[in-house]
Amino acid sequence: MGITLKRMGEILSAFNNKDLEAIVESFDEDGEFLLAAGAHPYGECFKGRNAIRTVLAERFAAVPDIQWVDAHTWISGERAVTE
């Protein structure tokens, strides 16, 4: 089953609710999470559920009131991007 805009909305809600396990489970075991800021032109890439869990736990601890609003989502095949 492919990713849908509805599913991406559910994942965005998990981000806004800081539901770390729901977020992590939405990624394939070898999935990638990109942060816009980082040392590379694309920002920083975190591969695999453990790396994603770690970086998001750190982000939520550092910015406890973080929210993703006015998000725009694109889907191409099995890849999805929200900004």
N, CA, C and O atoms as a Tinker XYZ file with bonds, in Angstrom:
   332  protein
     1  N      0.841000   -1.178000    0.000000    73     2
     2  CA     0.000000    0.000000    0.000000    64     1     3
     3  C      0.886000    1.242000    0.000000    63     2     4     5
     4  O      1.816000    1.338000    0.801000    81     3
     5  N      0.612000    2.172000   -0.872000    73     3     6
     6  CA     1.412000    3.380000   -0.969000    64     5     7
     7  C      0.993000    4.438000    0.033000    63     6     8     9
     8  O     -0.057000    4.349000    0.669000    81     7
     9  N      1.823000    5.413000    0.148000    73     7    10
    10  CA     1.553000    6.550000    1.044000    64     9    11
    11  C      0.470000    7.425000    0.414000    63    10    12    13
    12  O      0.409000    7.560000   -0.808000    81    11
    13  N     -0.367000    8.009000    1.237000    73    11    14
    14  CA    -1.439000    8.888000    0.772000    64    13    15
    15  C     -1.359000   10.222000    1.505000    63    14    16    17
    16  O     -0.697000   10.337000    2.537000    81    15
    17  N     -2.033000   11.221000    0.965000    73    15    18
    18  CA    -2.084000   12.508000    1.657000    64    17    19
    19  C     -2.770000   12.361000    3.010000    63    18    20    21
    20  O     -2.397000   13.034000    3.970000    81    19
    21  N     -3.770000   11.489000    3.092000    73    19    22
    22  CA    -4.439000   11.261000    4.378000    64    21    23
    23  C     -3.438000   10.705000    5.397000    63    22    24    25
    24  O     -3.392000   11.159000    6.540000    81    23
    25  N     -2.643000    9.725000    4.975000    73    23    26
    26  CA    -1.652000    9.136000    5.880000    64    25    27
    27  C     -0.611000   10.171000    6.284000    63    26    28    29
    28  O     -0.191000   10.207000    7.440000    81    27
    29  N     -0.192000   11.004000    5.351000    73    27    30
    30  CA     0.769000   12.053000    5.680000    64    29    31
    31  C      0.181000   13.023000    6.702000    63    30    32    33
    32  O      0.900000   13.508000    7.576000    81    31
    33  N     -1.113000   13.312000    6.602000    73    31    34
    34  CA    -1.779000   14.156000    7.594000    64    33    35
    35  C     -1.758000   13.514000    8.974000    63    34    36    37
    36  O     -1.582000   14.197000    9.983000    81    35
    37  N     -1.938000   12.200000    9.011000    73    35    38
    38  CA    -1.879000   11.480000   10.291000    64    37    39
    39  C     -0.474000   11.548000   10.891000    63    38    40    41
    40  O     -0.316000   11.714000   12.101000    81    39
    41  N      0.528000   11.422000   10.049000    73    39    42
    42  CA     1.911000   11.504000   10.517000    64    41    43
    43  C      2.210000   12.919000   11.023000    63    42    44    45
    44  O      2.868000   13.082000   12.050000    81    43
    45  N      1.734000   13.932000   10.312000    73    43    46
    46  CA     1.921000   15.307000   10.745000    64    45    47
    47  C      1.271000   15.520000   12.116000    63    46    48    49
    48  O      1.837000   16.195000   12.975000    81    47
    49  N      0.095000   14.951000   12.315000    73    47    50
    50  CA    -0.562000   15.038000   13.629000    64    49    51
    51  C      0.290000   14.375000   14.706000    63    50    52    53
    52  O      0.387000   14.884000   15.822000    81    51
    53  N      0.909000   13.237000   14.374000    73    51    54
    54  CA     1.790000   12.565000   15.336000    64    53    55
    55  C      2.969000   13.468000   15.696000    63    54    56    57
    56  O      3.372000   13.526000   16.857000    81    55
    57  N      3.528000   14.180000   14.699000    73    55    58
    58  CA     4.601000   15.128000   14.981000    64    57    59
    59  C      4.116000   16.209000   15.945000    63    58    60    61
    60  O      4.785000   16.509000   16.933000    81    59
    61  N      2.970000   16.783000   15.660000    73    59    62
    62  CA     2.464000   17.871000   16.499000    64    61    63
    63  C      2.061000   17.401000   17.888000    63    62    64    65
    64  O      2.028000   18.201000   18.824000    81    63
    65  N      1.752000   16.112000   18.037000    73    63    66
    66  CA     1.425000   15.538000   19.347000    64    65    67
    67  C      2.651000   14.943000   20.038000    63    66    68    69
    68  O      2.543000   14.387000   21.131000    81    67
    69  N      3.819000   15.062000   19.398000    73    67    70
    70  CA     5.083000   14.506000   19.924000    64    69    71
    71  C      4.968000   13.008000   20.192000    63    70    72    73
    72  O      5.565000   12.497000   21.139000    81    71
    73  N      4.194000   12.300000   19.352000    73    71    74
    74  CA     4.000000   10.850000   19.488000    64    73    75
    75  C      5.135000   10.148000   18.753000    63    74    76    77
    76  O      4.991000    9.709000   17.612000    81    75
    77  N      6.258000   10.057000   19.438000    73    75    78
    78  CA     7.497000    9.560000   18.848000    64    77    79
    79  C      7.332000    8.173000   18.235000    63    78    80    81
    80  O      7.804000    7.933000   17.123000    81    79
    81  N      6.677000    7.265000   18.932000    73    79    82
    82  CA     6.537000    5.902000   18.410000    64    81    83
    83  C      5.662000    5.859000   17.162000    63    82    84    85
    84  O      5.961000    5.111000   16.231000    81    83
    85  N      4.591000    6.645000   17.124000    73    83    86
    86  CA     3.751000    6.683000   15.919000    64    85    87
    87  C      4.540000    7.235000   14.738000    63    86    88    89
    88  O      4.397000    6.759000   13.612000    81    87
    89  N      5.364000    8.232000   14.997000    73    87    90
    90  CA     6.193000    8.807000   13.927000    64    89    91
    91  C      7.171000    7.759000   13.413000    63    90    92    93
    92  O      7.246000    7.503000   12.211000    81    91
    93  N      7.915000    7.159000   14.329000    73    91    94
    94  CA     8.954000    6.198000   13.943000    64    93    95
    95  C      8.355000    5.003000   13.203000    63    94    96    97
    96  O      8.935000    4.528000   12.227000    81    95
    97  N      7.220000    4.523000   13.651000    73    95    98
    98  CA     6.581000    3.374000   13.000000    64    97    99
    99  C      6.084000    3.702000   11.595000    63    98   100   101
   100  O      5.811000    2.792000   10.812000    81    99
   101  N      5.963000    4.979000   11.267000    73    99   102
   102  CA     5.516000    5.355000    9.933000    64   101   103
   103  C      6.636000    5.242000    8.897000    63   102   104   105
   104  O      6.383000    5.320000    7.694000    81   103
   105  N      7.865000    5.059000    9.363000    73   103   106
   106  CA     9.020000    4.908000    8.479000    64   105   107
   107  C      9.337000    3.432000    8.273000    63   106   108   109
   108  O      9.153000    2.622000    9.181000    81   107
   109  N      9.817000    3.080000    7.073000    73   107   110
   110  CA    10.375000    1.752000    6.866000    64   109   111
   111  C     11.573000    1.597000    7.786000    63   110   112   113
   112  O     12.134000    2.587000    8.257000    81   111
   113  N     11.963000    0.365000    8.040000    73   111   114
   114  CA    13.099000    0.100000    8.936000    64   113   115
   115  C     14.344000    0.858000    8.482000    63   114   116   117
   116  O     15.136000    1.304000    9.312000    81   115
   117  N     14.520000    1.004000    7.167000    73   115   118
   118  CA    15.694000    1.722000    6.642000    64   117   119
   119  C     15.308000    3.087000    6.065000    63   118   120   121
   120  O     16.019000    3.625000    5.217000    81   119
   121  N     14.181000    3.647000    6.523000    73   119   122
   122  CA    13.710000    4.936000    6.037000    64   121   123
   123  C     14.655000    6.076000    6.350000    63   122   124   125
   124  O     15.565000    5.941000    7.169000    81   123
   125  N     14.434000    7.195000    5.694000    73   123   126
   126  CA    15.270000    8.377000    5.877000    64   125   127
   127  C     14.424000    9.562000    6.322000    63   126   128   129
   128  O     13.309000    9.763000    5.841000    81   127
   129  N     14.971000   10.342000    7.248000    73   127   130
   130  CA    14.345000   11.572000    7.713000    64   129   131
   131  C     15.333000   12.690000    7.460000    63   130   132   133
   132  O     16.477000   12.622000    7.911000    81   131
   133  N     14.905000   13.724000    6.742000    73   131   134
   134  CA    15.791000   14.842000    6.415000    64   133   135
   135  C     15.401000   16.075000    7.210000    63   134   136   137
   136  O     14.232000   16.460000    7.255000    81   135
   137  N     16.395000   16.687000    7.836000    73   135   138
   138  CA    16.218000   17.993000    8.459000    64   137   139
   139  C     16.785000   19.026000    7.496000    63   138   140   141
   140  O     17.839000   18.808000    6.899000    81   139
   141  N     16.098000   20.136000    7.345000    73   139   142
   142  CA    16.523000   21.153000    6.380000    64   141   143
   143  C     17.881000   21.756000    6.722000    63   142   144   145
   144  O     18.633000   22.127000    5.821000    81   143
   145  N     18.203000   21.857000    7.999000    73   143   146
   146  CA    19.484000   22.439000    8.422000    64   145   147
   147  C     20.522000   21.337000    8.584000    63   146   148   149
   148  O     20.213000   20.235000    9.037000    81   147
   149  N     21.729000   21.647000    8.216000    73   147   150
   150  CA    22.807000   20.682000    8.392000    64   149   151
   151  C     24.006000   21.015000    7.540000    63   150   152   153
   152  O     24.033000   22.036000    6.852000    81   151
   153  N     24.983000   20.158000    7.588000    73   151   154
   154  CA    26.263000   20.399000    6.920000    64   153   155
   155  C     26.203000   20.196000    5.407000    63   154   156   157
   156  O     27.094000   20.651000    4.689000    81   155
   157  N     25.176000   19.528000    4.921000    73   155   158
   158  CA    25.084000   19.212000    3.495000    64   157   159
   159  C     24.091000   20.145000    2.809000    63   158   160   161
   160  O     23.273000   20.774000    3.481000    81   159
   161  N     24.150000   20.243000    1.485000    73   159   162
   162  CA    23.194000   21.108000    0.774000    64   161   163
   163  C     21.729000   20.752000    1.056000    63   162   164   165
   164  O     20.859000   21.622000    1.040000    81   163
   165  N     21.466000   19.462000    1.316000    73   163   166
   166  CA    20.101000   19.019000    1.608000    64   165   167
   167  C     19.785000   19.103000    3.102000    63   166   168   169
   168  O     18.660000   18.802000    3.503000    81   167
   169  N     20.720000   19.493000    3.911000    73   167   170
   170  CA    20.540000   19.549000    5.364000    64   169   171
   171  C     21.243000   18.384000    6.028000    63   170   172   173
   172  O     22.444000   18.186000    5.847000    81   171
   173  N     20.495000   17.617000    6.792000    73   171   174
   174  CA    21.060000   16.458000    7.498000    64   173   175
   175  C     20.121000   15.281000    7.310000    63   174   176   177
   176  O     18.904000   15.434000    7.414000    81   175
   177  N     20.678000   14.097000    7.030000    73   175   178
   178  CA    19.892000   12.894000    6.784000    64   177   179
   179  C     20.105000   11.900000    7.926000    63   178   180   181
   180  O     21.237000   11.637000    8.334000    81   179
   181  N     19.007000   11.358000    8.430000    73   179   182
   182  CA    19.051000   10.341000    9.478000    64   181   183
   183  C     18.409000    9.087000    8.918000    63   182   184   185
   184  O     17.252000    9.113000    8.498000    81   183
   185  N     19.161000    7.978000    8.909000    73   183   186
   186  CA    18.705000    6.738000    8.281000    64   185   187
   187  C     18.401000    5.680000    9.322000    63   186   188   189
   188  O     19.189000    5.432000   10.235000    81   187
   189  N     17.248000    5.067000    9.166000    73   187   190
   190  CA    16.830000    3.980000   10.046000    64   189   191
   191  C     16.003000    4.493000   11.216000    63   190   192   193
   192  O     16.149000    5.631000   11.660000    81   191
   193  N     15.134000    3.617000   11.698000    73   191   194
   194  CA    14.215000    3.997000   12.772000    64   193   195
   195  C     14.931000    4.446000   14.041000    63   194   196   197
   196  O     14.490000    5.399000   14.683000    81   195
   197  N     16.018000    3.789000   14.415000    73   195   198
   198  CA    16.716000    4.185000   15.648000    64   197   199
   199  C     17.293000    5.585000   15.540000    63   198   200   201
   200  O     17.194000    6.374000   16.479000    81   199
   201  N     17.893000    5.898000   14.403000    73   199   202
   202  CA    18.458000    7.245000   14.207000    64   201   203
   203  C     17.350000    8.291000   14.175000    63   202   204   205
   204  O     17.507000    9.381000   14.725000    81   203
   205  N     16.239000    7.965000   13.536000    73   203   206
   206  CA    15.111000    8.894000   13.465000    64   205   207
   207  C     14.540000    9.131000   14.857000    63   206   208   209
   208  O     14.270000   10.271000   15.236000    81   207
   209  N     14.356000    8.056000   15.618000    73   207   210
   210  CA    13.843000    8.172000   16.992000    64   209   211
   211  C     14.754000    9.073000   17.831000    63   210   212   213
   212  O     14.272000    9.943000   18.556000    81   211
   213  N     16.053000    8.866000   17.731000    73   211   214
   214  CA    17.016000    9.630000   18.519000    64   213   215
   215  C     16.975000   11.116000   18.178000    63   214   216   217
   216  O     16.891000   11.955000   19.075000    81   215
   217  N     17.032000   11.448000   16.890000    73   215   218
   218  CA    17.062000   12.859000   16.507000    64   217   219
   219  C     15.754000   13.553000   16.856000    63   218   220   221
   220  O     15.767000   14.715000   17.263000    81   219
   221  N     14.631000   12.870000   16.707000    73   219   222
   222  CA    13.363000   13.513000   17.044000    64   221   223
   223  C     13.185000   13.658000   18.548000    63   222   224   225
   224  O     12.627000   14.658000   19.001000    81   223
   225  N     13.640000   12.697000   19.328000    73   223   226
   226  CA    13.574000   12.832000   20.789000    64   225   227
   227  C     14.401000   14.034000   21.232000    63   226   228   229
   228  O     13.978000   14.804000   22.095000    81   227
   229  N     15.578000   14.190000   20.638000    73   227   230
   230  CA    16.421000   15.347000   20.964000    64   229   231
   231  C     15.741000   16.651000   20.557000    63   230   232   233
   232  O     15.779000   17.633000   21.297000    81   231
   233  N     15.121000   16.657000   19.384000    73   231   234
   234  CA    14.451000   17.866000   18.881000    64   233   235
   235  C     13.275000   18.236000   19.787000    63   234   236   237
   236  O     13.098000   19.406000   20.127000    81   235
   237  N     12.476000   17.252000   20.175000    73   235   238
   238  CA    11.316000   17.509000   21.039000    64   237   239
   239  C     11.757000   17.984000   22.421000    63   238   240   241
   240  O     11.088000   18.819000   23.030000    81   239
   241  N     12.874000   17.459000   22.918000    73   239   242
   242  CA    13.383000   17.899000   24.223000    64   241   243
   243  C     13.910000   19.332000   24.151000    63   242   244   245
   244  O     13.724000   20.119000   25.079000    81   243
   245  N     14.570000   19.658000   23.036000    73   243   246
   246  CA    15.157000   20.991000   22.890000    64   245   247
   247  C     14.100000   22.060000   22.599000    63   246   248   249
   248  O     14.245000   23.211000   23.011000    81   247
   249  N     13.048000   21.676000   21.892000    73   247   250
   250  CA    12.002000   22.626000   21.503000    64   249   251
   251  C     10.642000   21.985000   21.820000    63   250   252   253
   252  O      9.953000   21.505000   20.920000    81   251
   253  N     10.264000   21.981000   23.102000    73   251   254
   254  CA     9.058000   21.236000   23.499000    64   253   255
   255  C      7.756000   21.757000   22.907000    63   254   256   257
   256  O      6.777000   21.012000   22.854000    81   255
   257  N      7.709000   22.996000   22.465000    73   255   258
   258  CA     6.469000   23.526000   21.894000    64   257   259
   259  C      6.495000   23.568000   20.363000    63   258   260   261
   260  O      5.685000   24.259000   19.745000    81   259
   261  N      7.425000   22.831000   19.755000    73   259   262
   262  CA     7.537000   22.815000   18.299000    64   261   263
   263  C      6.229000   22.315000   17.676000    63   262   264   265
   264  O      5.610000   21.378000   18.181000    81   263
   265  N      5.826000   22.941000   16.594000    73   263   266
   266  CA     4.630000   22.563000   15.851000    64   265   267
   267  C      4.912000   22.721000   14.362000    63   266   268   269
   268  O      5.645000   23.621000   13.952000    81   267
   269  N      4.335000   21.857000   13.574000    73   267   270
   270  CA     4.410000   21.959000   12.129000    64   269   271
   271  C      3.050000   22.456000   11.656000    63   270   272   273
   272  O      2.051000   21.746000   11.767000    81   271
   273  N      3.014000   23.671000   11.131000    73   271   274
   274  CA     1.762000   24.283000   10.667000    64   273   275
   275  C      1.940000   24.745000    9.226000    63   274   276   277
   276  O      3.062000   24.917000    8.752000    81   275
   277  N      0.837000   24.941000    8.547000    73   275   278
   278  CA     0.859000   25.370000    7.144000    64   277   279
   279  C      1.775000   24.476000    6.307000    63   278   280   281
   280  O      2.537000   24.957000    5.467000    81   279
   281  N      1.687000   23.183000    6.549000    73   279   282
   282  CA     2.550000   22.227000    5.860000    64   281   283
   283  C      2.082000   21.993000    4.426000    63   282   284   285
   284  O      0.890000   22.045000    4.121000    81   283
   285  N      3.038000   21.739000    3.574000    73   283   286
   286  CA     2.776000   21.368000    2.183000    64   285   287
   287  C      3.419000   20.008000    1.969000    63   286   288   289
   288  O      4.566000   19.789000    2.358000    81   287
   289  N      2.681000   19.098000    1.351000    73   287   290
   290  CA     3.147000   17.729000    1.179000    64   289   291
   291  C      3.150000   17.348000   -0.290000    63   290   292   293
   292  O      2.237000   17.695000   -1.039000    81   291
   293  N      4.199000   16.621000   -0.695000    73   291   294
   294  CA     4.309000   16.070000   -2.032000    64   293   295
   295  C      4.557000   14.581000   -1.920000    63   294   296   297
   296  O      5.268000   14.121000   -1.027000    81   295
   297  N      3.965000   13.836000   -2.833000    73   295   298
   298  CA     4.169000   12.390000   -2.876000    64   297   299
   299  C      4.575000   12.018000   -4.290000    63   298   300   301
   300  O      3.967000   12.460000   -5.265000    81   299
   301  N      5.612000   11.198000   -4.384000    73   299   302
   302  CA     6.064000   10.678000   -5.672000    64   301   303
   303  C      6.395000    9.207000   -5.463000    63   302   304   305
   304  O      7.419000    8.877000   -4.864000    81   303
   305  N      5.546000    8.335000   -5.947000    73   303   306
   306  CA     5.765000    6.905000   -5.744000    64   305   307
   307  C      5.697000    6.569000   -4.271000    63   306   308   309
   308  O      4.687000    6.817000   -3.612000    81   307
   309  N      6.781000    5.999000   -3.757000    73   307   310
   310  CA     6.856000    5.601000   -2.354000    64   309   311
   311  C      7.576000    6.625000   -1.486000    63   310   312   313
   312  O      7.925000    6.334000   -0.342000    81   311
   313  N      7.799000    7.815000   -2.021000    73   311   314
   314  CA     8.471000    8.884000   -1.272000    64   313   315
   315  C      7.505000   10.020000   -1.010000    63   314   316   317
   316  O      6.666000   10.355000   -1.847000    81   315
   317  N      7.639000   10.602000    0.162000    73   315   318
   318  CA     6.792000   11.739000    0.527000    64   317   319
   319  C      7.648000   12.794000    1.213000    63   318   320   321
   320  O      8.599000   12.484000    1.931000    81   319
   321  N      7.285000   14.039000    0.975000    73   319   322
   322  CA     8.003000   15.173000    1.566000    64   321   323
   323  C      6.971000   16.148000    2.119000    63   322   324   325
   324  O      5.980000   16.464000    1.460000    81   323
   325  N      7.214000   16.614000    3.324000    73   323   326
   326  CA     6.399000   17.672000    3.902000    64   325   327
   327  C      7.335000   18.788000    4.325000    63   326   328   329
   328  O      8.371000   18.556000    4.948000    81   327
   329  N      6.944000   20.005000    3.970000    73   327   330
   330  CA     7.735000   21.161000    4.405000    64   329   331
   331  C      6.807000   22.184000    5.024000    63   330   332
   332  O      7.260000   23.243000    5.461000    81   331
